[in-house]
Amino acid sequence: MIRLAIKDLRLFASDRRAIILSFVVPIALVTLFAFAFGGVGQKKGESRPATIVIADEDKSEASINVIAKLDSLKELEVYQTTRDSAEAMVKKGDETAVLVFHKGFADSVNAGTKLPVEFEYDASKEAEVGILQGSLIGNLMGIIGGKSMAKEAIANFDKENPSIEEDSRKRIHEQITQNFSSGETKKQSASFITSTPLIAEKQNSPGLIHAVAGTSVMMLLFSVVGMGVSLLDEKEQGTLKKLLYSPIRPDTILFGKMLYVNLISIFQLVIMFIFAKLAFGLDIMPHLTSLILMIIATAYACSSFGVLLASIAKSRQQVQAFSTLIVMIMSCIGGSMIPSFAMPVFMQKMSVFSVNYWSIQGFYDIFWRMLPLQDSTFLSRLVVLVLIGTTLNIIALIMFRRNILKIA
């Protein structure tokens, strides 16, 4: 029994693919998830500041002072711009929300009336919006909320009690101000900020979009690896050598494989989105042209990844071992597993190096942000995917030629 176990352990130790799948892949994923959710890399008790875009339309001394106090807080990172620019960034997914100080802010503070402050947000980023909104309300109430409501309460008291003695009136005014400075009152008064979704819930919910887009791209990457491996099968079976002896140019063999992988990739994505429409009601018809272009660009980028691995690797075992690790990492940092906005800043920056990120953001542009085909943000996603696909295909062609010379 012990000898049999030792024999199996030796076989396991000699199987590189089994070792990678058993140890390297889990360790890599644990590390990524730890950075994404576990706060690794941060000091104990320290959290990264939330970014808030502010548009100051009042431009009064009161609004400037409030914004300066918000900017001085450790938990907030303030960025100021115009309202149109801020709203455009939210609508295109570059920012989560914008806090607008409308004209008349200073007058409202002095009069003790409802403040013209509006929180405009992207409803698809529900978790991030909730955290940001809670932080803003608490801090704004501490800066201006108590003062504004105290003035309103004092005004109402004076209106209802015009004949009260002046000394008593002052004492009551002081007591009202003190009462409205308490945390309990502030918690009950969070409604003084108007919240408006710039991108509200539509037929295509953000959860459905992310599930379809993220899963489709991740599974496509696994699929194209399998299709690309067929090139190595032809090499091992001798089929590739026979093709080299034929009048067919060596490059044509690879181009044929690229065309095959691209067509299957497009077909796979089309089936996924048709299924999502039939099973979950994903509304694809109003965005058909944009969707077709994004499917083609995504298929092109993903298929080039599979062909590249097959051109570089020397055996099927090498491709299968390393492709699992690479695809899982790309899917994790690219947003297939974890929405990119929920990641730490450094992981969000890393995500731009994955196919998943550009594809998922492109599908969000289509189904959630409703960006038109000619929009520069949407077109940039297409261009990046095409560049990724072209770059990987060129590298694959170079490596394929080197391998061909070795075979010949």
PyMOL commands that set and color helices and strands:
alter all, ss='L'
color gray80, all
select helices_A, chain A and resi 2-14+16-37+61-71+83-91+105-111+126-160+166-179+183-187+190-192+206-237+239-245+250-280+285-312+316-334+340-342+345-353+355-367+376-407
alter helices_A, ss='H'
color red, helices_A
select strands_A, chain A and resi 50-56+76-80+97-101+117-122+194-199
alter strands_A, ss='S'
color yellow, strands_A
deselect
rebuild
show_as cartoon
